[in-house]
Amino acid sequence: MAASPGAKTDTRAPDRKAPAVMTLKLLIPSLVGIFIFFIPVTIAGRSTIPLDHLVSAARHLLGPYSGLYALALIVAGALYPLITGRWRRTPTDMVFSLLKVMGVVAGVMAYTGAGPEVLQQPDMLPFLFDKLVIPVGLIVPIGAIFLALLIGYGLLELVGILVQPIMRPIWKTPGRSAIDAVASFVGSYSIGLLITNRTYQAGQYSAKEAAIIATGFSTVSAPFMIIVAKTLGLMEVWNQYFWLTLAITFVVTAITARLWPLSSMDRTLDDAEPEAEQGKRLRLAWQTGLEVAAGAPNLARGVWNNLREGLLMAIAILPSIMSVGLAGLLLAKYTPLFDWLGWLFYPLTALYGIEHAQELAQASAAGLAEMFLPALLLGGEGSSIDFVARFAAGVVSVSSILFFSASIPCILATSIPISIARMVVIWFLRVLFSLALAIPTAMLVQ
């Protein structure tokens, strides 16, 4: 008889301890992930998120070898589709595989300083390699290491249920997509796309939801927005620029989510986000987070899986940045292509009667090749472009989301079923609505 109570006590003990263990498993990795991605820290007089500090530290440690590291990723990115046979899957894969090989040539020239003088000007290969390729090559794999903490232990699901009442009615996406949006702004669009792709592959996003998130939330990071603002001379109004750009970006996403081609995409969902009953949202969010934490893999496996995906995404992006980005810079500087494309937006910019309407329209069109081009074309030392045009260009650089030097190849590297043609249509709509909102906003700010 004495053994029976003892046996009951032994079986109940783990049950009493389990909630505490699962709570720690949910909170500790999630809080560390939040700290790494979202909490600014001042080190050596520089205030930014820990992830950015880590990337800067990694680049400092690599020193002169940072360029060699980036070049190695570019070469790996060009070889990967050839070794795996992916280059022959579709005509699009063939084209981008060729562009990646051309990216190796451009990368070698950038690293060695060889090649035509026209390509070695500060706003050509050196800009692409130093300002884009090396930082992206570092931030994607390093960010992926810590991404496991942010998305693998219940935080994604917990936050998703809490913000369901906002996300679904406005942006047509589940509540968990809020994490994607924040991760893009504080980390990188590539980090946001990593989250989106993982969640889509898990069946927690429909094709339509994944496409809305990829083309509407996965914008450049806040630190890169500082580079845009500095180039355009907007640092004096940094707070206004940052928050208004954030607002305009998400307003435009709410609009494009209701228009073709996004509105016509498949809505089938394998694993729907649980809906909360009235008054029970917080309880359901916490319970769901604990359940995900309980079933989460061990930390080492989660980190390894994310690091592997981060490296694959990095090598998919970098060669295209070099080849497509260089082509865009050359076209913008030496051909009238973006001048012609700019006429699509000129009626709108001219409607507001601003001083540099044509220049703004043409610069906005150039953003299709590289998001930094509008800032580069209208900013710089001694720019004579008026404030309204510069402010609007800064907003469009961020709010347009899609560009061929990085984000479009990055989306193509995911499993999200959206074609280049549809992305170009979405880009056009985003630029159009961004300009329509940014110009009057700039008039109020100046």
N, C-alpha and C positions, 0 to 999 in steps of 0.2 A: 504493500500500500504506500510505503514511503517513497518508492521509486517513481510512482506515477506522478505526483506533484512535481518532482524534480524534472521529469521528462517534459512536462508542460512548460516549466519555466525556461528550459533550454530552447524549446522551439519558439517561444514568444520573444526571447531576447533579440534575435535578429530583426524581428518585425518592428520592435520599438526603436532600434537603432537605424533601421533603413531610411526613414524620412530625414533624419539628420545627415546621414551620409550622402543621400541624394541631393539634399539642399546644398551641401558643400560642393558636390560635383557640378551642380548647376551654377552656383555663385562664383566660385574661385576662378575657373577658366573664363567665365563670361566677364567678370570684373577686370581681369587682366587684359582681355581682348578690348574692352571698352577703353581702358587706360592707354593701350598701345595705339589705338586708332582715333580716339576722340578727344583726349584730354591734353591741352597744350602745356608744355613744360619749357621753362627757360633754362637753357644751358649755354654758357659762355656768351651771355647777352642776346641769345637768339631764341625767340619763343615760337615753338611749333609743336606738332604732335610727336610723340616718341618714335613712331615709325619713320618720320622724316629725319629725326636725329640719327636713327640707326642707319638709314640710307646714306646720310652725309658722312657718318663715321666709317661705313664700309667703303665709300669712295675715297675717303682720306687714307684708310689703311691700304687700299689698293694702289693709291698714288698714280704713278705713270702707267701702271698695269691695268687701270680701269678701262682704258681704251682697248687694250688687248683682250680683256674679258668680254667687252661688248662685241668685238669683232668675232670672237669665238662663238658667241651666241648667234650672230648673224650667219656665220658659216653653217652652224648646226641647223638653223632654221631653213636654210636653202637645201641642205642634204636630207632633212627629215622626210619631206614628201616624196623624194626620189627613192629613198631606201624603203619606205613603207608602201610605195606604189600609189599613194593618194593623189599624185599629180595627174593621173589618168582617169580619175573618177568622173569628172565633168569638165566641160570646156572652161568653166570658171576656175577650177582647180589648176588646169593647165596654164591659164594666163597668169595666175598668181604665183605658180611655181616658177615660171619664167621670170616674173618680176623679182622673186626672191633671189634668184641667181644674179640678176642685175644688181640687187641690193648688196651682194657680196662684193661685186666690182666697185660699187660706190663706197662701201665700207672700207675696203683696202685703200682706196684713194684718200678717204677722209683720215684714216689712221696714219698713212705714210706721208701725206701732203703731196703725193704725186698727182699727175693728171693736168688737164688744161687749167690755165690760170682763172678762167671764168668760173670754174667750179670750186676754186679755193678761196673765193671771196668770203668775207666774214658772214654774209647772210645766206650762204649756200651750204656746202658740205660741212664746214666747221660748226655752223649753227645746228644742223640736223644731228650731227654726231655728239656734240658736247651738251647741248641743251635738251635733247629729246632721247636719243638712243641710250646713252649711258645711264641717265636717271631711270628710264623705264626698265632697262635691263637689270637694275638693282632693286627697284621698288616692287616689281611683280613677284619675284621669288622670295624676297625677304618678307613682304606683306603676306604671301601665301603661308609662310611658316606660322604666323600668328593668326591667320584666318581660321584655322581649326578651332582656336579658342573662342572666336566670335560667333561662329555659326554651327558648331558641332555639339554643343552641350545644353541646348534648350533655349538660349536667349532669343534666337530667331523666331521660334514659335511663340514664346511668351510675349514678346513685343508685338508680333503680328496680330495676335488676338486682341490686344489692348487697343490697337489703332484701326481695327477693322471698320468701325463706324465712319472713319475719315477716308481711308484709302479706297475702299470699294465704290462708294458713290461718286467720288470726285475723279479718280484715275482708273477705275475699272480693274484694279489689281488687288491681290490679297494684302492683308495687313502686314505680313512678313516682308513685303517689298520695301517697306520703310527702311529696313536695314540696308538694302541695296543702294537706295538713294543717298543715305547718310555716308555709307562707306565710299561712294564715288566722290562726294564732295570733300571728305576729310582725307581720303587716301588717294585713289586713282580710279579712273573709269575702268581700267583693267581689273582692279580689285573688285569693283562692283559687278563686272561681267563674270568674274570667277564665281561669285556668290550666285548670280542669276543662273549661270549654266549648271552649277551643282544642284540648285534647287529644281530647275527644269528637268534635269536628268532623273531626279528622284521622284518625278511625277507630281510635284507640289505646285507647279505653274502650268497652265495651259500654254499652247503655242502663242495665242494672242497675248496673254499676260506677260510671257517672257519677252515677246517682241516689244510691247509697250515699255517695259522696264529697260530693256537694252537700248532702245532708241529715244527714251524719254528721261531716264534717270542717270544713265551712265555717262555723266559729263566729266570734264577735267576737274582736278582736285583744287581745293581752296589755295594751297601753296602755289600752284601754277597760275591761278587767277591773279596772284600778286605780280607775277612776271608780266601778265597782260596789262594790269593796271599801271605798272611802272613804265612800260613801253608807250602807253597811251597818255601818260602824264595825269593819271587819275588818282594817285595816292592821297591827294588832299581830300578826296571824297571817298576814301576807301570803304568806310562803313556803309555809306549809301550805295556805293557800287556793288559791294558784296551781297547785301541783303536784297536789294532790288533785282539783281541778276538771278539770285536764287528764286525769288518769287516769280519772275517772268518765265524762267525755265520751266517751273512746275505748272504755271498757268497754261503755257503752250502745250505741255504734255497732256493736260486735261482736254485740250481742244483736239489735238491730233489723235488721241485715243478714240474719238468719236467719228473720225473721218476715214475714208478709204486711203491707204490699203489696210491699216490696222483693224478697222472695224469689221473687215470681212474674214479675218483669220480664225482658225479653229479654236473653239472654246472648251473642248473636251479636257477634262481634268482627271488624272489618275488618283490623286490623293488630296482631297479637298481639305481646306483649312477648317477646323471645327468652328461652328457658329455658337456664340454664347447666348444663353437665355438672358432676358432682362434682369438686371441686378446681380448676375452671376459671372460677369466678364472677368473680373480680377481673379476669382477662384478658379475658373476654367483655364485662364492664362497660366497661373502658377502650377496647376496640376499637369497641364500639357508640357510645360517646361521641365518638370521633374520626371515625367515619363520619358521624354527625349534624352535627358541626362542619364537616366537609368540604362537606356539601351545604347548609349554612345560608345564608340570604340575606345581603346586605351589611347592615351595622349600621343605616344610615339607613332602609332599607326595613323592617327588623324593628321599629325604634322607631316608625316611622310607623304600621304596621299595628296595633301594640299601643296606641298613643295613640288612634287612631281608635276601636278597640273599647272602650277605657277611657272615652272621652267618651260613646259610645253607651250604655254601661252606666250611667254617672253620670246621664245625663238620663232613663234608664228608671227609676232608683231614686228620685231626689229628689222628684218630684211625689207619688209614692205615700207616701213618708215623711211628707210634710206632711198629706195628706188622711186616709190610713188611720191614721197615728200620732195625729193629732188626734182622730179618731173614737174610737180606743181609749182615749185619756186621758179623754175626756168620758164614755165608757161606764163606765170604772172609777170615776170620781169621782161621777157623778150617777145611775147606774142600778145595779140589782142583778144585771146580766147575769153578771159574773164571780163574784159571790157564788154564783149558781146553778151555774156551771161548776165552781166550787171544790168542790162536793159530790161531784164525780166522784173527786177526790183525797182528800177528807176521811177516808174509811175507812182509807186507808193512813197518813196523818199521825197520825190518832187512835190507830192500832194501836201506835205507839211511845210513846204517853202523854206527848208533849211539851206544854209549857204553852200555846203559841199554835198549836195544830194547825189550827184553822179558818182563822186569819189566813194561815198559810203556804199552805194549800190554795187559798184565794181569790187570793192574790198570784201563785201559780204559774200559775193559770188565766189571769190577766191578761197573762202573758207572751206569749200568742198574738197579742195586738195589738201589743205593743212589748216587746222583751227587757228594757228598763230598768225596766218597770213593777213587777216584784216587788221590786226594790231600792228604788224610789221609794215603794212602799206600806208596806214594813216598816222602812225606814231613815229618814234625816233627823235633824235636830237633836232631841235629847231623846227618841229612840225608846225605848219601854218593852218592845219585843219582846225575848224572851230570845235568847241567843247561838245556840242550836241552830237555831232558826227562821231567824235572820238568815243564818247560814252556809249552811243548806240553800237558802235563797232565792238567795243569791249563786251557788251551784253551778248551780241550775236556770236562772238567767238566761243562763248561758253554755252549759250542756249541752243545753238544749232546741233550740238551733240555729234553729228555724223561728219566724218572727213576721211578721205582715202589714205592718208599717210599712216593712220593708226586705228581709229575706232572701227571703221568698216572692216578692214582685215581682221581685227580682233573679234568682231561679231561673227564673221564668216568662220573663224576658228572654233566657234562654239557649236553646240547641237541645235541652236535656235533656227527654225526653218523660215528664214526670210532672205529674199534675193537682193542682189545689188540694185536692180531696177526699182524695187519697192523702197529700198533705203534712200535712193536718190529722190524719189517722190516725197518721202517723209522729210528729208533734208530741206527740200524746197518749201514745203509747208511750214516747217519750223522757222526757217529764216524769214519767211513772209510775215508770220504772226509775231516773231520776235521783234522785227523792225517796227511793226505796227504798234507794239507796246513800248518799245525802248525809246523811240524818238520823243513822244510826248512826255515820258518819264524823265528823260534828260532835260527837257525844257523846264520841268518843274525843279530839278535839282540845281541847275546852273544859277 
